[in-house]
Amino acid sequence: MSLTRTLIALVASTVMLIAAVAAVWSYIESNHELEELFDAELAQSTRVIQGLVHHLASTGSPEQLSGILQQTLQLPEGALDEGDYDEVLPDGTGHKYEKKLAFEVWTPEGTPLLDTLAANDDLALKPGYAWAEATGFQWRTFTLQDPQTGYWIRTAQREDIRQELSQQLAMGNIFPLLIALPLLVLAVAVAIQLGFRPLRKLEQPVRHMAPERIHPLNTQHAPREVSGLVMAVNGLLERLDDALDRERRFSADAAHELRTPLTALRLNLEKLEATDPAKFRELTAAVDRMGHLVEQMLLLSRVDAGVGFSPEYVNLSDIVAQSIADVSPLALRKGIEPSLEDSIGQAMVSGQAALLNTLMRSLLANAIQYSPENTRIDTQLSADGDGFCIRICDQGPGIPADHRDKALGRFGRLDQRLGSGAGLGLAISRRIAELHGGALILEDRPDGQQGLCVNIWLPVRTPA
């Protein structure tokens, strides 16, 4: 689970939920306020007509009043037709919304002087707001009576235009919020990413920390919320470094202490073997195996600690060829023919020549040890991606696929009857490959014959 993604999802969903509630609330409130505004405008228009009627009624007859109202408030016939115009009518004669407004005027006796509404149902003449149906539409009406002249005036507005304008204005309020919402979510994601940058900076040293180079984390730039965790991790790293150091010192000291008595024992056995070779030959061989084990333990201790590892630019082709030449006498004793196929000629890598030579000689010696007499050991060097691949294939018994992980471990001998090693050769070889930024893999022979292929991949340059 990613804490960054979880926080981004939670904050983004919360922001979107709040924005959705705010948008719905804003839309409802905007519609309500606009309806109130339209009703206020409807009442204001009615009072304007009331003033006009009051003035005309005091200066002329009802017939003159009706004519003037018809000329002033009745739209021309052409203006009532639907056209392809936008808002303004052709020739600037008005606005298309004018036909969605209607006016009615009655005398005190109830005689209509003006009726542009043509309502289907006669409405009772009573002041206030009401609804009427005319020309297939719902109309919002406001009616009042002039207290001085007694004339009734009604102004009407089509409901669809009210809804259209309300929705347009309400969406105008919501639209900026909808545009800003993705930007707000993006800003939240960026802010969370930036907020977790100090944690990612703490992660990098731990990710690339090697067992031989354990060091405490820098607490100077650690966030205050995780400073306790960083201090706890530093304490753990310090204890781990001490434990590994004690283990390395113990292995090295034990191996060093064993070398002296083994050397003395070997010298004494050589004197006794001269008197009775058959009796002391196996004991001498056992001491030799123990001495070889001690040497491997010393080498493994140095490799684990990375002591003296100073990489330089070396030619892998020369190292592989030299390693084959070094083990050739051992191969000739069993009639084994080692071969080299180098398709590069100059494979430059960053590493330590002595360790790479140890790697090759250990693998070749293992192949010779476990191969039958009069067989072949084929070594290939080729380019592979961003590095080079060394493949060593023998014709020995091989290693089953489900036992290869054990064989690569320390003291991982599968068959005690074969060979005389202690099971550290493959472990040392893999550690040297890892120290150079590479990998060691055990595979079957690609030609289907019996045997084992050891693949070593090394990068062109060792990662920092």
Wavefront OBJ file of the C-alpha trace (Angstrom):
o trace
v 0.000 0.000 0.000
v 1.323 3.425 -0.961
v 0.780 6.141 1.652
v 1.182 8.821 -1.016
v -1.485 7.319 -3.271
v -3.778 6.728 -0.281
v -3.509 10.344 0.868
v -4.005 11.655 -2.670
v -7.089 9.454 -3.107
v -8.559 10.458 0.266
v -7.903 14.176 -0.124
v -9.035 14.218 -3.770
v -12.247 12.318 -2.981
v -12.941 14.619 -0.029
v -12.359 17.724 -2.132
v -14.551 16.377 -4.936
v -17.332 15.457 -2.496
v -17.253 18.891 -0.873
v -17.119 20.550 -4.300
v -20.095 18.473 -5.504
v -22.147 19.420 -2.425
v -21.139 23.075 -2.846
v -22.024 22.984 -6.561
v -25.486 21.496 -5.907
v -26.117 23.930 -3.076
v -24.933 26.860 -5.215
v -27.133 25.730 -8.111
v -30.237 25.465 -5.917
v -29.579 28.762 -4.163
v -28.815 30.536 -7.441
v -32.074 29.303 -8.973
v -34.019 30.388 -5.915
v -32.447 33.841 -5.815
v -32.939 34.314 -9.554
v -36.589 33.337 -9.249
v -36.938 35.997 -6.583
v -35.196 38.497 -8.864
v -37.456 37.648 -11.795
v -40.530 38.075 -9.596
v -39.207 41.452 -8.475
v -38.625 42.494 -12.105
v -42.139 41.283 -12.971
v -43.615 43.469 -10.232
v -41.473 46.404 -11.315
v -42.628 46.059 -14.950
v -46.229 45.972 -13.766
v -45.736 49.195 -11.804
v -44.184 50.851 -14.861
v -47.273 49.916 -16.882
v -49.398 51.172 -13.956
v -47.709 54.561 -14.174
v -48.270 54.682 -17.940
v -51.955 53.738 -17.572
v -52.454 56.290 -14.777
v -51.001 59.033 -16.948
v -52.981 58.112 -20.064
v -56.221 57.623 -18.136
v -55.999 61.134 -16.722
v -55.407 62.733 -20.145
v -57.633 60.766 -22.544
v -60.619 58.503 -23.071
v -60.564 54.712 -22.615
v -60.535 54.322 -26.439
v -57.456 56.483 -26.739
v -55.858 54.619 -23.826
v -56.487 51.253 -25.531
v -55.004 52.465 -28.820
v -51.905 53.875 -27.220
v -51.391 50.670 -25.212
v -51.803 48.570 -28.351
v -49.278 50.660 -30.233
v -46.811 50.692 -27.335
v -46.972 47.183 -25.874
v -48.308 44.997 -28.690
v -45.450 43.372 -30.680
v -45.592 43.425 -34.483
v -46.868 40.245 -36.135
v -43.466 39.414 -37.697
v -41.731 39.617 -34.365
v -43.813 36.729 -33.094
v -42.414 34.292 -35.661
v -39.493 32.064 -34.803
v -36.441 32.937 -36.853
v -32.753 32.107 -37.231
v -31.646 35.250 -35.438
v -29.780 35.177 -32.108
v -31.185 37.582 -29.534
v -31.784 40.812 -31.449
v -34.721 40.805 -33.862
v -34.146 41.653 -37.554
v -33.559 45.338 -38.338
v -33.031 46.020 -34.650
v -36.765 46.054 -33.934
v -36.376 44.468 -30.555
v -35.252 41.366 -28.720
v -36.470 37.791 -29.086
v -37.262 37.571 -25.371
v -39.934 40.291 -25.845
v -42.354 37.697 -27.186
v -41.967 35.849 -23.906
v -43.377 38.807 -22.031
v -47.103 39.691 -22.003
v -49.278 42.529 -20.664
v -52.988 42.831 -19.844
v -54.975 45.945 -18.860
v -58.635 46.126 -17.779
v -60.968 48.965 -16.946
v -62.458 49.186 -13.438
v -65.528 47.452 -14.857
v -63.389 44.516 -16.144
v -63.364 45.467 -19.857
v -60.044 44.400 -21.442
v -58.113 47.246 -23.063
v -54.957 45.199 -23.823
v -54.408 41.442 -23.892
v -51.122 40.121 -25.300
v -51.276 37.034 -23.076
v -54.370 35.351 -24.492
v -54.632 33.003 -21.531
v -56.674 29.827 -21.997
v -58.285 30.165 -18.586
v -59.741 33.385 -17.304
v -57.950 34.431 -14.175
v -59.731 36.160 -11.397
v -58.727 39.803 -11.056
v -56.988 39.777 -7.730
v -53.662 41.320 -6.861
v -50.498 39.217 -6.409
v -48.590 36.456 -8.141
v -50.222 33.569 -9.975
v -49.702 31.043 -12.759
v -51.507 30.964 -16.086
v -51.446 28.765 -19.186
v -51.361 30.365 -22.620
v -50.078 29.451 -26.101
v -48.975 26.055 -24.725
v -46.687 27.528 -22.070
v -46.818 28.243 -18.386
v -46.667 31.932 -17.507
v -45.786 33.636 -14.250
v -48.106 36.611 -13.669
v -48.299 39.590 -11.338
v -51.513 41.590 -11.029
v -52.307 44.889 -9.299
v -55.045 47.556 -9.361
v -54.330 51.243 -9.625
v -55.948 52.700 -6.458
v -56.664 56.070 -8.127
v -58.024 55.065 -11.539
v -59.262 51.548 -10.660
v -57.587 50.019 -13.720
v -56.213 46.462 -13.448
v -52.739 45.740 -14.827
v -51.155 42.310 -15.238
v -47.656 41.461 -16.466
v -46.706 37.895 -17.433
v -43.430 36.116 -18.152
v -43.019 32.691 -19.757
v -41.700 30.019 -17.382
v -39.261 28.511 -19.934
v -37.347 31.784 -20.307
v -37.141 32.099 -16.543
v -35.733 28.552 -16.302
v -33.364 29.147 -19.216
v -31.937 32.301 -17.717
v -31.790 30.789 -14.230
v -29.885 27.737 -15.470
v -27.485 29.846 -17.514
v -26.712 32.142 -14.614
v -26.501 29.248 -12.117
v -24.162 27.303 -14.412
v -22.121 30.448 -14.818
v -21.528 30.353 -11.074
v -20.737 26.613 -11.041
v -18.598 26.475 -14.191
v -15.506 28.162 -12.632
v -15.707 25.680 -9.764
v -15.811 22.754 -12.214
v -12.790 24.178 -14.037
v -10.861 24.772 -10.815
v -11.646 21.337 -9.339
v -9.171 19.280 -11.484
v -6.529 21.945 -10.924
v -7.188 21.766 -7.192
v -6.864 17.948 -7.192
v -3.638 18.238 -9.205
v -2.306 20.827 -6.763
v -3.165 18.539 -3.844
v -1.327 15.620 -5.505
v 1.733 17.784 -6.169
v 1.665 19.149 -2.629
v 1.529 15.643 -1.136
v 4.350 14.495 -3.422
v 6.466 17.442 -2.323
v 5.561 16.814 1.298
v 6.850 13.232 1.082
v 10.064 14.212 -0.701
v 12.087 14.215 2.568
v 10.956 10.642 3.216
v 12.058 9.599 -0.271
v 15.437 11.228 0.395
v 15.711 9.087 3.532
v 14.746 6.011 1.525
v 17.553 6.278 -1.038
v 20.496 5.737 1.390
v 18.762 2.708 2.912
v 17.940 1.235 -0.507
v 21.568 1.470 -1.715
v 23.238 0.637 1.604
v 25.485 -2.428 1.400
v 26.269 -4.719 4.380
v 29.913 -3.711 4.193
v 29.086 0.026 4.178
v 26.431 0.539 6.854
v 26.116 4.135 8.015
v 23.474 6.098 9.967
v 20.836 8.156 8.208
v 21.087 11.917 8.144
v 18.550 13.253 10.642
v 19.118 16.907 9.768
v 16.549 16.958 6.963
v 14.194 14.350 8.440
v 10.630 15.593 9.086
v 9.813 16.080 12.742
v 6.992 13.506 12.503
v 9.430 10.679 11.597
v 12.512 11.828 13.511
v 11.862 9.213 16.196
v 11.600 6.485 13.561
v 14.834 7.669 11.911
v 16.644 7.591 15.249
v 15.335 4.067 15.905
v 16.501 2.945 12.451
v 19.933 4.481 13.084
v 20.162 2.540 16.327
v 19.213 -0.660 14.514
v 21.783 0.003 11.772
v 24.470 0.608 14.384
v 23.673 -2.675 16.150
v 23.560 -4.512 12.818
v 26.928 -3.072 11.792
v 28.429 -4.168 15.106
v 27.022 -7.672 14.704
v 28.317 -8.006 11.145
v 31.689 -6.651 12.182
v 31.925 -9.173 15.004
v 30.994 -11.955 12.602
v 33.610 -10.847 10.070
v 36.298 -10.549 12.760
v 35.417 -13.958 14.163
v 35.626 -15.634 10.728
v 38.909 -13.931 9.904
v 40.456 -14.548 13.328
v 39.342 -18.163 13.405
v 40.728 -18.785 9.939
v 44.004 -17.088 10.805
v 44.350 -19.034 14.053
v 43.695 -22.303 12.219
v 46.328 -21.735 9.562
v 49.317 -22.045 11.931
v 48.407 -25.393 13.562
v 47.295 -26.800 10.211
v 50.610 -25.859 8.648
v 52.505 -27.521 11.506
v 50.286 -30.601 11.269
v 50.874 -30.756 7.522
v 54.669 -30.675 7.981
v 54.562 -33.459 10.559
v 52.309 -35.574 8.347
v 54.714 -35.133 5.445
v 57.514 -36.624 7.591
v 55.324 -39.541 8.654
v 54.037 -40.061 5.108
v 57.642 -40.508 3.936
v 57.962 -43.555 6.237
v 54.528 -45.090 5.469
v 52.752 -43.369 2.499
v 49.756 -45.703 2.425
v 48.981 -45.169 6.091
v 49.122 -41.363 6.200
v 48.017 -40.406 2.648
v 44.313 -40.040 3.505
v 45.106 -38.082 6.659
v 47.325 -35.717 4.664
v 44.528 -35.252 2.112
v 42.072 -34.428 4.918
v 44.452 -31.814 6.317
v 44.792 -30.353 2.810
v 41.012 -30.101 2.522
v 40.891 -28.364 5.890
v 43.579 -25.926 4.781
v 41.630 -25.247 1.594
v 38.537 -24.603 3.692
v 40.436 -22.144 5.864
v 41.697 -20.297 2.775
v 38.146 -20.124 1.384
v 36.827 -18.837 4.690
v 39.453 -16.098 4.695
v 38.609 -15.202 1.106
v 34.868 -15.185 1.841
v 35.423 -12.957 4.868
v 37.398 -10.450 2.799
v 34.859 -10.525 -0.028
v 31.923 -10.050 2.356
v 33.633 -7.076 3.940
v 34.685 -5.620 0.590
v 38.225 -5.232 1.947
v 40.572 -3.780 -0.619
v 37.890 -3.541 -3.301
v 39.017 -0.668 -5.501
v 37.435 -1.064 -8.967
v 39.322 -0.025 -12.065
v 38.816 -0.362 -15.797
v 39.968 -3.898 -16.767
v 39.693 -6.131 -19.820
v 37.435 -9.063 -19.022
v 38.680 -10.957 -22.097
v 42.232 -11.049 -20.747
v 41.060 -12.150 -17.287
v 38.977 -15.033 -18.682
v 41.833 -16.217 -20.924
v 44.352 -16.017 -18.077
v 42.044 -17.932 -15.718
v 41.678 -20.768 -18.246
v 45.458 -20.888 -18.601
v 45.844 -21.046 -14.794
v 43.615 -24.132 -14.442
v 44.832 -25.900 -17.585
v 47.351 -28.105 -15.672
v 44.523 -29.297 -13.412
v 42.346 -30.020 -16.453
v 45.096 -31.931 -18.283
v 45.453 -34.364 -15.350
v 41.902 -35.580 -16.087
v 42.211 -35.320 -19.847
v 39.699 -32.444 -19.913
v 39.951 -29.990 -22.761
v 39.056 -26.393 -21.809
v 37.997 -24.087 -24.660
v 37.266 -20.377 -24.980
v 34.958 -18.639 -27.435
v 35.389 -14.865 -27.187
v 33.210 -12.936 -29.639
v 34.279 -9.542 -28.264
v 38.051 -9.554 -27.825
v 38.043 -6.504 -25.559
v 35.285 -6.503 -22.927
v 36.066 -3.544 -20.674
v 34.398 -3.563 -17.261
v 34.864 -1.704 -13.999
v 36.129 -4.103 -11.359
v 39.085 -5.656 -9.593
v 41.152 -8.000 -11.729
v 42.286 -10.188 -8.805
v 38.720 -10.860 -7.619
v 37.464 -11.516 -11.152
v 40.355 -13.945 -11.672
v 39.408 -15.675 -8.400
v 35.814 -15.881 -9.603
v 36.802 -17.507 -12.899
v 39.373 -19.907 -11.406
v 36.903 -21.033 -8.725
v 34.172 -21.793 -11.269
v 36.563 -23.495 -13.676
v 38.070 -25.567 -10.868
v 34.577 -26.632 -9.800
v 33.756 -27.615 -13.381
v 36.977 -29.656 -13.667
v 36.432 -31.293 -10.284
v 32.918 -32.521 -11.067
v 33.459 -33.382 -14.772
v 34.301 -36.927 -15.882
v 37.662 -37.605 -17.461
v 38.224 -36.917 -21.168
v 35.326 -34.403 -21.465
v 35.108 -30.743 -22.449
v 34.571 -27.491 -20.577
v 33.363 -24.723 -22.883
v 33.680 -21.055 -21.877
v 31.952 -18.313 -23.866
v 32.254 -14.535 -23.495
v 29.629 -12.423 -25.243
v 27.841 -9.074 -24.992
v 24.487 -9.098 -23.176
v 22.488 -5.894 -22.863
v 24.388 -3.287 -20.861
v 27.099 -5.747 -19.875
v 28.867 -8.990 -20.720
v 27.952 -12.616 -20.093
v 30.441 -15.403 -19.278
v 29.065 -18.936 -19.712
v 30.974 -21.965 -18.398
v 29.432 -25.309 -19.414
v 30.714 -28.719 -18.265
v 29.619 -32.317 -18.894
v 29.338 -33.330 -15.261
v 26.309 -34.624 -13.325
v 24.710 -31.161 -13.189
v 22.525 -29.747 -10.431
v 18.723 -30.251 -10.321
v 16.760 -27.014 -10.704
v 15.182 -27.332 -7.238
v 18.609 -27.705 -5.572
v 20.393 -24.773 -7.229
v 19.535 -22.214 -4.560
v 21.017 -24.517 -1.943
v 24.124 -25.061 -4.088
v 24.678 -21.300 -4.260
v 24.497 -21.028 -0.464
v 27.427 -21.399 1.896
v 28.538 -24.959 2.622
v 25.953 -26.109 0.103
v 27.409 -29.459 -1.020
v 24.707 -31.662 -2.550
v 26.641 -34.925 -2.848
v 29.390 -35.467 -0.309
v 30.778 -38.341 -2.392
v 31.738 -36.057 -5.274
v 34.627 -33.618 -4.977
v 36.625 -32.556 -1.984
v 35.452 -28.982 -1.446
v 33.559 -27.479 1.439
v 30.702 -25.954 -0.543
v 31.995 -22.371 -0.503
v 33.185 -21.995 -4.113
v 29.837 -21.051 -5.667
v 28.962 -18.809 -2.692
v 32.261 -16.931 -3.056
v 31.796 -16.641 -6.829
v 28.282 -15.260 -6.473
v 29.405 -12.747 -3.824
v 32.229 -11.533 -6.109
v 29.746 -11.122 -8.986
v 27.373 -9.166 -6.736
v 30.245 -7.018 -5.485
v 30.848 -6.032 -9.125
v 27.151 -5.227 -9.647
v 26.498 -8.467 -11.536
v 24.754 -11.803 -10.989
v 25.503 -15.542 -11.116
v 22.881 -17.996 -12.402
v 22.932 -21.808 -12.744
v 21.228 -23.279 -15.835
v 20.981 -26.459 -17.862
v 23.112 -26.871 -20.961
v 21.391 -25.287 -23.976
v 22.197 -28.323 -26.205
v 20.244 -30.721 -23.967
v 23.297 -32.766 -22.947
v 24.103 -33.684 -19.363
v 25.983 -31.022 -17.480
v 25.687 -27.588 -15.915
v 26.134 -24.067 -17.259
v 27.162 -21.226 -14.954
v 26.242 -17.776 -16.306
v 27.979 -14.709 -14.918
v 26.626 -11.323 -15.987
v 28.747 -8.237 -15.310
v 27.768 -4.664 -16.170
v 30.007 -2.407 -18.203
v 30.443 -0.241 -15.105
v 29.738 -1.056 -11.491
v 26.864 1.053 -10.033
v 27.889 3.672 -7.514
l 1 2 3 4 5 6 7 8 9 10 11 12 13 14 15 16 17 18 19 20 21 22 23 24 25 26 27 28 29 30 31 32 33 34 35 36 37 38 39 40 41 42 43 44 45 46 47 48 49 50 51 52 53 54 55 56 57 58 59 60 61 62 63 64 65 66 67 68 69 70 71 72 73 74 75 76 77 78 79 80 81 82 83 84 85 86 87 88 89 90 91 92 93 94 95 96 97 98 99 100 101 102 103 104 105 106 107 108 109 110 111 112 113 114 115 116 117 118 119 120 121 122 123 124 125 126 127 128 129 130 131 132 133 134 135 136 137 138 139 140 141 142 143 144 145 146 147 148 149 150 151 152 153 154 155 156 157 158 159 160 161 162 163 164 165 166 167 168 169 170 171 172 173 174 175 176 177 178 179 180 181 182 183 184 185 186 187 188 189 190 191 192 193 194 195 196 197 198 199 200 201 202 203 204 205 206 207 208 209 210 211 212 213 214 215 216 217 218 219 220 221 222 223 224 225 226 227 228 229 230 231 232 233 234 235 236 237 238 239 240 241 242 243 244 245 246 247 248 249 250 251 252 253 254 255 256 257 258 259 260 261 262 263 264 265 266 267 268 269 270 271 272 273 274 275 276 277 278 279 280 281 282 283 284 285 286 287 288 289 290 291 292 293 294 295 296 297 298 299 300 301 302 303 304 305 306 307 308 309 310 311 312 313 314 315 316 317 318 319 320 321 322 323 324 325 326 327 328 329 330 331 332 333 334 335 336 337 338 339 340 341 342 343 344 345 346 347 348 349 350 351 352 353 354 355 356 357 358 359 360 361 362 363 364 365 366 367 368 369 370 371 372 373 374 375 376 377 378 379 380 381 382 383 384 385 386 387 388 389 390 391 392 393 394 395 396 397 398 399 400 401 402 403 404 405 406 407 408 409 410 411 412 413 414 415 416 417 418 419 420 421 422 423 424 425 426 427 428 429 430 431 432 433 434 435 436 437 438 439 440 441 442 443 444 445 446 447 448 449 450 451 452 453 454 455 456 457 458 459 460 461 462 463 464
